[in-house]
């Protein structure tokens, strides 16, 4: 009887560990997206179109490996579209236009999936009428860069 209980305990432990391992594996894919998104934002803040294109390419590669249980098919498609268009362009104005769409998708993902242990600040530019995410409270507007660097406000803190 003791052998049966021991066998059942070993098998149950194996299944539980496998379940946790799969969960951890899937959740590792999405958190990497937020720092990559921040890299794109920072490149736009700096007015560096080449860097924004390069960082968007990295974002696309990471997103392509994300599990559909973490990033919905529709949101993934939208994120890929906008990040891809930023990656293909060297025109800062065009990149900023697509960054608004990328930001909308990232905001939705951040609200549905815990992407960071730290607070994520949803910020808003009234001139552009568009949002973006930041890891810090300080406003650094990616839509207008140095010409209107501090234009904007925090509209939500996502925890």
C-alpha positions as CSV (number, residue, x, y, z in Angstrom):
1,X,0.0,0.0,0.0
2,X,2.9,2.4,0.9
3,X,4.4,1.7,-2.5
4,X,1.2,2.6,-4.3
5,X,1.0,5.9,-2.4
6,X,4.6,6.7,-3.1
7,X,4.1,5.9,-6.8
8,X,1.0,8.1,-7.0
9,X,2.9,10.9,-5.2
10,X,5.8,10.7,-7.6
11,X,3.6,10.7,-10.7
12,X,1.5,13.6,-9.3
13,X,4.7,15.6,-8.6
14,X,5.9,15.0,-12.1
15,X,2.7,16.3,-13.6
16,X,2.6,19.4,-11.3
17,X,6.2,20.3,-12.2
18,X,5.5,19.9,-15.9
19,X,2.5,22.2,-15.6
20,X,4.5,24.8,-13.8
21,X,7.4,24.5,-16.2
22,X,5.0,25.1,-19.2
23,X,3.5,28.1,-17.5
24,X,6.8,29.7,-16.7
25,X,8.0,29.0,-20.2
26,X,5.1,30.8,-21.8
27,X,5.2,33.8,-19.4
28,X,8.9,34.3,-20.1
29,X,8.2,35.3,-23.7
30,X,5.9,38.2,-23.0
31,X,8.0,40.1,-20.4
32,X,10.8,40.6,-22.8
33,X,8.5,42.6,-25.1
34,X,8.2,45.5,-22.7
35,X,11.9,46.4,-22.5
36,X,12.1,46.0,-26.3
37,X,9.2,48.4,-26.6
38,X,10.9,50.9,-24.3
39,X,14.0,50.7,-26.5
40,X,11.9,51.8,-29.5
41,X,10.3,54.6,-27.5
42,X,13.8,55.8,-26.3
43,X,15.1,55.8,-29.9
44,X,12.1,58.0,-31.0
45,X,12.6,60.3,-28.0
46,X,16.2,60.7,-29.1
47,X,15.1,61.3,-32.7
48,X,17.2,58.4,-34.0
49,X,15.2,56.8,-36.8
50,X,17.9,54.2,-37.6
51,X,18.0,53.0,-34.0
52,X,14.2,53.0,-33.8
53,X,14.1,50.8,-37.0
54,X,16.7,48.4,-35.5
55,X,15.0,48.1,-32.1
56,X,11.7,47.5,-33.9
57,X,13.3,44.6,-35.8
58,X,14.3,43.1,-32.5
59,X,10.8,43.6,-31.1
60,X,9.4,41.8,-34.2
61,X,11.7,38.8,-33.7
62,X,10.8,38.5,-30.0
63,X,7.1,38.9,-30.8
64,X,7.2,36.1,-33.4
65,X,8.3,33.7,-30.6
66,X,5.5,34.8,-28.2
67,X,2.9,32.2,-27.3
68,X,-0.7,32.9,-28.4
69,X,-1.9,32.2,-24.9
70,X,0.2,35.2,-23.8
71,X,-0.4,37.5,-26.8
72,X,-3.7,37.1,-28.6
73,X,-3.6,36.4,-32.3
74,X,-5.4,39.7,-33.1
75,X,-3.1,41.8,-30.8
76,X,0.0,40.0,-32.1
77,X,-1.0,40.8,-35.7
78,X,-1.5,44.5,-34.9
79,X,1.8,44.7,-32.9
80,X,3.7,42.9,-35.8
81,X,2.1,45.3,-38.4
82,X,3.1,48.5,-36.6
83,X,6.5,47.3,-35.4
84,X,7.3,46.0,-38.9
85,X,6.4,49.3,-40.4
86,X,8.7,51.1,-38.0
87,X,11.5,48.6,-38.7
88,X,11.1,49.2,-42.5
89,X,11.2,53.0,-42.3
90,X,13.9,55.5,-41.8
91,X,11.5,58.4,-41.7
92,X,11.0,59.6,-38.1
93,X,7.6,61.1,-38.7
94,X,6.3,57.8,-40.2
95,X,7.8,55.8,-37.4
96,X,6.0,58.1,-34.8
97,X,2.7,57.5,-36.6
98,X,3.1,53.7,-36.4
99,X,4.4,54.0,-32.8
100,X,0.9,55.2,-31.8
101,X,-0.6,51.9,-33.1
102,X,2.2,49.9,-31.5
103,X,1.6,51.7,-28.2
104,X,-2.2,50.9,-28.3
105,X,-1.4,47.2,-28.7
106,X,1.2,47.3,-26.0
107,X,-1.1,49.1,-23.6
108,X,-3.8,46.4,-24.2
109,X,-1.2,43.6,-23.7
110,X,0.2,45.2,-20.5
111,X,-3.3,45.5,-19.0
112,X,-4.1,41.9,-19.8
113,X,-0.7,40.3,-19.0
114,X,1.7,41.1,-16.2
115,X,4.7,42.2,-18.2
116,X,6.7,43.9,-15.4
117,X,7.2,43.6,-11.7
118,X,7.6,47.4,-11.7
119,X,4.8,49.9,-12.3
120,X,4.2,50.8,-16.0
121,X,3.2,54.4,-16.7
122,X,0.6,55.0,-19.4
123,X,1.3,58.5,-20.7
124,X,-0.6,60.7,-23.1
125,X,0.3,63.4,-25.5
126,X,-2.6,65.9,-26.0
127,X,-1.0,67.3,-29.2
128,X,-0.7,63.9,-30.9
129,X,-3.8,62.6,-29.1
130,X,-1.9,59.3,-28.5
131,X,-0.6,57.3,-25.6
132,X,2.6,55.4,-24.9
133,X,4.1,53.4,-22.1
134,X,7.1,54.3,-19.9
135,X,9.0,52.7,-17.0
136,X,9.4,56.1,-15.4
137,X,7.1,58.9,-14.2
138,X,9.2,61.6,-16.1
139,X,7.5,62.6,-19.4
140,X,9.7,62.0,-22.4
141,X,7.5,62.4,-25.4
142,X,8.4,60.0,-28.3
143,X,6.1,61.7,-30.7
144,X,7.8,65.1,-30.8
145,X,11.2,64.3,-29.3
146,X,13.3,67.3,-28.3
147,X,10.8,69.9,-29.8
148,X,8.2,69.0,-27.1
149,X,10.0,66.6,-24.9
150,X,8.0,67.1,-21.7
151,X,4.6,67.5,-23.4
152,X,2.2,64.9,-21.9
153,X,0.8,63.5,-18.7
154,X,0.4,60.2,-16.9
155,X,-3.1,58.9,-17.3
156,X,-2.7,55.5,-15.6
157,X,-0.3,53.4,-13.6
158,X,-0.5,49.8,-14.6
159,X,0.7,47.4,-11.9
